[in-house]
Amino acid sequence: MKSLLLILTIIISESIMPQNYDFENHLYQTYEQYKEKSLTHRRFKHLDITPLIKLLKNKNGFTLKIVGKSVEGRDLNLITIGKGKTKIFLWSQMHGDEPTATATLFDIFNFINAIENKDFCDKLFERVTLYFLPMVNPDGAERFKRRNFYDIDLNRDASRLRCPESKILKTVFDTLKADFGFNLHDQSHRYSVGNTFRTATISFLAPAYNYTKDVNDVRGRAMQLIGNMYQTISQYIPGHIAKYSDEYEPRAFGDNFQKWGTSTILIESGGWKDDPEKQFIRKINYIAILSAIKSIAEESYVNTSLDIYNSIPFNDKYIFDVVLRNLSIKNEKVKTKVDIAINLDEFEKSDGKKIYYKSQVADLGDLSIFYGYKDFDFTGYTIEQASVYDGKVYTNKELKEIDPYKFYEKGYSTIQVKKLPDDKYTTLPINFALKNNIDTTINIGEQANFIIKKDNKIGYIVVNGFLQKVEKNRKFEGNGLVIK
């Protein structure tokens, strides 16, 4: 009995929160208080985070250091807080179009700076020291593209270190010799959890450090910590957590950091329905990372079985953006029933923040094992090619004021023009094209433009992948394309 009491006393004394305190639920419920309100979309730039970093100079406990510059001369900042012996290194946005965790880091800074969290943070920073390197690839972020200015994937440059950003990351790593590392990324929103219909909202990985995927103490600690995070965020996104591919990649930073002695955790932010800007996923990152830091400080992760990590299913690819099911398609007087999958890819508008979409028929046939963010059953409907309107030639001013419904009801997805607008997209959900450049066939790889009928009446039209119900006075979504 005395031994049991002693053990309980040690556990309680080692905790940095009261034993009846639900830390993770508190994080979930109070998140909006700490969310950095200036970062509201995914396409923020280095200039957007620079003033936020400078503000940390005036906050107690933070130290800032410019550790180098990108190819185009943008500063990379190392942000440090804490005095504990356990070192935790977090770096984000090695790929310029993967910003979710960068925003999360500024939410965490706000949490740390809040006066009501002072007691917790004081105890935390007696045990750990945090090192943050946000937006490792600011030149890529400027263009919202994966690679850096030289078009090199920084996460395949850990061995040769050809790029300044790669050299900076490696130098910081070598200087810190951190106990734990968090490699923060975004993945495709079309990943599924195994072969299920559930989107892989968060995917974890304790990267392999050799081809045989051995597990030593360093990798084992990363697996245990992931097991903790998995249990924590399963409360909020049950069934939407997966494991990233664990194939060893000798050119990647995470794999090498694991090999060089830092217990490394990869977090990939995927997809969540009706969250295109990944603001809810950002919140889940916030909970996962802060709970992991607390677990490291208290060393509670050491009691987590590796079985939890090993039970997490791997990512797979069973998700499309749109699936239209059980459509009848007529070909030479023979009707065939098909499912059609459509994907919509993002492109940046000239303002550098807003986006437009280009569609593509991704697959067709029997898609019964696949799922869509938007999933529709069209049993009893037929599908046909959309048409091109080649009547009145509209001026650019007139094009901006037209009512798409008048074209939809007659099966037109595209308006023929003599002179194309300069933009690659239209602000209206209808396409503009020159007659000799129009293809409305229903084939894999083609833009998705077709009409959907029932009893020989047009009920729906698909314009550049956006499904529109053909009704008067309806607000239509999406954008068309300018087809050159």
N, C-alpha and C positions, 0 to 999 in steps of 0.2 A: 504493500500500500504506500509506504514512504517513497519507494522508487517511482511509482506512478505519479504521485504528487509532485515529485521533483521534476519529472519529465514535463508535466503540465505547466509547472512554474517557468521552466526554461522556454517552452513554446510561447507562453504569454509574454514573457519578457523580451523575446526576440521579435515579436510582432510590432509593426510601427502603426497599427491601427487597433482600436478596441476590438475584442473578439466577436462582439455582436454587431459589428459595423459591416454593412454590405457595400464594400468599396465599389465594385463594378456597377451595381445598380445606381449608386450615387453618381458615378460618371455618366451613366446613360441619362439619368433624369436631369442633370444640371448642365449637360453639354452646351446648350445654346448660350449659357452665360460666358463661355470661354471660346466659342467659335470665333475665329478671326473674320470679322464681317467684311473686310475689304477684299477678301478672296472668295468670290461668289460663283466663279465659272472656272473651267479647267484650263483656259488658254491665257492665264496670267503670265507675265514676263518677269525678267530679272529686275526691271525697274519697279515692278509692283512690290517685290519683297525687300528691296534695298532699304526703304525707309523703315520697314518693320524690324529689320536687323539692327539698324542704327538706334532705334528706340531702346533696344536691350542694353545699350551702354549705360543708360540711366537707371537700370534695374539692379537691385542688390544681388550679388552673387554671380552674375553673368560676366564672362570675359569674352572678348571678341578678338579674332586675329585673322587678317587676310593672309591666306596660305598660298595664294597664287592667282593666276588669271587664265581665263579661257583663251582660245585662239584669237577671238575678236576683242580681248582685253577686258572681259567682265570679271569682277572679283569673285573668288570662291572664299567663303567665310567659314571659319571653324568657330563654333559657339560652344562654350564650356560652362558647366555649373556643377558644383559639388566638391567634396573633399574626401570622399570615401575611397577605400582601397580598391574596390571592385570597379573596373572601368567598362563603360558601355558606349560603343561607337555606333551612331545611326547616320546613314547617308541616303539621300533620296535623289530621284530624277536624273539618274545616270543616262536614261533615255528621255529626250526632251519632251516627248508627248506622253509622259507618264507622271502627271503632277499630283495625284491624289494625296500621297503621303507627304509631299512638301507642304501642302495646306495643313495637313494634320499636325506637322511639327510646330507650326505657328499657333495652332490651338493649344498644344501642350505648353508652349511658352506662356500663353495667357493663363493657363491653369497654375503654372509654377509661380507666376507673378501675383496671383490673387491673394489678398491679405488673409482671407478665410482659410487658405490652404497652407499657411505659413508653418504651423506646427507639424503637419504631415511632411512637408518638404524639408524642413530642418532635420527631422529624424532620418528621412530618406537620404539626404546628402551627407549625413555622417557615415553612411555605409557605401554609397556609390558616387561615382563621378560620371557625368553624362557629357558626351562630345557629339555635336551635331554638325553635319556638313550638308546643308540643304542645297538642292539644285546643282548637282555636280556638272550638268551639261546645260549651262545657260544659253549657249548659242543655238543648241537644238530647240530649247524652250522658246526662243525668240521666233522660230519658224514653225513651232509645234510639229517637229519631226523627230523621229527616233534617234538619228545619228547626229554627230557633231558637225562643225563647220566643214571639216575635211570629208564628210560623209562616211566616217568610220564609226562602227559600233563600239562604244567605249567598253562595253561588257564583253568584248572579245579582244581586248587590248591589255589584259592583265600581265601577259608574259613579255610582249615586246615593248610595251609602254611607248608607243609612237606619238601619242597626243599629250599636250600639256595637262589636260584634265585627268588623264589616267595616271600621269606621273605624280600629280598632286595627291590624288586618292591613295596611291601606294605609299608616298612619303608620309602622309598623315598616319596611315595604318602602322608603318614601321616605327614611327615616333611614339605612338600610343601603346602599342602592344596590348590592345584591349582584351578583356576577358570575354566579352560578348559583342557581337556585331549584328546590326539590323540592316539588311539590304532591301530597300523599299522600292517597289515597282508597281506598274499596272500591267494587267494582261487583257486579252481580248474579252469583250463582254459576251462572246459566243461560246466560251468554254462551259461545259456542263460538269456536274459532279458525277463522275463515272458515266454510265449509260442511262442516266435518269433525265427527267424533264427539268430538274432544278439547276439554275444557273450557279456557276462557281463564283460566288461573291467575293470570298477570300480564299486564296490558296497559299498554303505554307510549304516550306521545304527546309530541311537541314541538308544542305548540299553535300554530295559525296566528295571525298577528297582523293579518290582513286577509282580506277575502272571497275574494281571488284566491289565497290560500295561498302567497304568495311566500316565498322562502327567502333571508334575508339572513345576515350573519355570526352574528348573535345566535341565530337559530333554527337555523342550520347547526351551531353548536357543540352545541346541545341534541340534535340528530339524531345527531351523531357520538358523544356520550356514551351515548346510548341504544343505539347500535350496539355499544359496548363492553359495556354491561350485558346486552344480548341474548346476546352470545357467552358471557359469564360464566355466566349462570343457565341457558343451554341445556344445560349439563353435568348439571343436576339435574332440570329439567322439560322435556326435549326435546319439541318439538311443542306445548307448552302456553303459548306466548307469542304475544300478539296486539298489535294496535295499536288504540287507541281512536279513535272517529270524529274526524276532523280538521276538521269544519265550524267555521267561525269563529263564536264566540259573544261579541259585544261587551260582554255584561254579566258575563262570567266573569273571575275573577282571573288564572288562568293565561294566558289569551289577552292580557290587558292587560299583565301583567308582561313577557311576551315583547315586546310592542309598546314597552314603556317601557325596554327595554334589558337585562333579566336573562334569560339563557339558561335557559328554564324546562322542566322535565321533569315530566310527569304520570306517576304510578305508580298503577295501579288494581289492587287485590287482588280476584281473582275466586273461582273455586271449584276444589276438589281433592277427589277421591273420598275419603270417610271422614274428612274434616277439617272438620266443621261449625263448630268454633270457630276455624278458620283458624290453628292453631298451626304447622302446617308452612309455610303461606303466609307467616306472620310470619317464619319462619326464612329463607325465600327473599328477603323484603324486606331483611332484615339483611345478607345477602350482597351483594345488588344495590347497596344504598346505600353500604356500606363500601367495596366495590370501586370504586364511582363516585367517592367522595371521594379514594381513592388515585390513581385515574386523573387526576382534576383536579390533584392536587398534583404529579404527575409529568408532567402534560401529555401523557400517552400517548394520550389520546383523539384528538389532532389528526391522528394517522395513520390513523384509522378512516374507511373509505369510506362516503359517504352511501348507497351501494347497499345496505348492510346494513339500514339503517333502512327504506329504500323497499321492501325485499323482505319485511318483516314483514307478514303478512296482517291485515286488519281484523277486529275483533269481528263476530260474527253471532249469530243466535239459533236454534240447532239443538239445544238441550238442554232436556229436561224432567227433573223429579225422578224420575218413574216412568213407564215405558212397558210396557204389557201388549200383546203382539203376537198376531195370528192367532186372536183369539177369535171364535167364532160367536155371533151374536146373532139371536134368533128374533123376527120381527115379522109377525103375521098369517099364521102357518104358513110364512113364507118365511125361510130362513136367509141371513144376510149375514156375511161375514168382515170384522172390523174390528180396528184397533189403537186402543188407548185411552191417552191421556197424562194424567197426574195431576201437579199441582203442590201442594206443601205449604208454606204461608206461616206464618212465625213470629209469635207474639204473646207478650207478656211476662206472666208470672204475677205475682201480687200481691207476691211477695218481691223483685221488681225484678231478679232474676238468672236464674232458671229460665224456660224457655219452654214453650209448648204450640203445637200446630199446627192449622191449619184447612186442609182439603183442597178441591180444586176440579178437576172434569174440565176439563182445559185444551184438549183437542182429541180428535177421534176420526175414524176413516176410515183412509186409506192414509198411514201415518206412517213409511214405509220410509226417508225421507231424514233422519229425526230420531233422536235418541238419548236414553237415560235414564241418570241416575246408577245407578238400578236398572232393569235391562232384562230382561224375561222373555218367553220364547216359550211360548205356550199353544195351540199347534197341537193340535187334537183336543178342546179344551175349549169349553164354551158358557158364556155369561154371562147372568145374570138379575138382576132387581131383588132386593135384600135385603128381608127382612120386618121387621115391628115386633111385638115381643112385647107382648101386651095381656092377659096372664093375671094372675097374682098381683101385687098392688100391694106393692112392697118399701118398707120403711122406709129412711131414709138410712144407718143402721148396717148393714142387711142388704145394701144396694147395694155397700158397700165390701168386702164379703166374698164376693161371688158369683164363680163360676168362669165366665169368658167362654166356655170351650169348650162348656158346656151349651147356650148360646145359638147359638154358631157352627154346631154340628153340625145344627141345625134351620133355619139360614139367617137368623137374627136378627142384625141389625147394631145394633138400637136397642131400648131398653126403655121402654115407656110408663109414665109416672109421673103421679100426681095433683098433686104439688107438686115443682117443680124445685129442685135445689140452687142455692145462691147463685153458685157458681163458673161461669165460662163454659166450663170444660173438665172432664173427669172424669179421675181418676187411673187409671181402667181403660180399656182399648182397646175401649170400647163406648159408644154414645150413649144419652143420656136425653132424652126428649121428651114433650110433650103430644100427644095423638093428632091433634088438629086442626091441628097444625103440622108434619106429617111429609111429606116428599117424598123418595122413594127412586128416582125416575126416573133413567135413564142419559142425561143430556143435558149438553152443554157449559155450563159455569158452575155446575152443581149440585155439591153435596158428593158425594164418591166413596164410595158404599156399595152393594156388590153381591156376589153369590155367583158362584163359578166351579165348574162341574160337569164331570165326565167320567163317561160311562156312567151318567148320571142320579144320580151321587153327588157330594155337596159335597166338593171337595178343598181349596178355598181360599175365603176370604171377605175382602173389602176393607171395612174399617171406617174411615171418615174418612181414606181415602187410604192406609192402612197395609195391606199385603198380609199376611194371616195364613194359615199352613198349618193346616188343621183337624185337629189331633192332640191326644190326651189328654196331660196333664202337660207341655205345651209352654209355654215362656216366650214370651208374646206382647208385642210392642213397640207403642209409640205411645200415643196418647190418644184418647178419644172426645170428643164435644162435648155440651154442654147446649143443646138446641135449643128456644128460646122461641117 
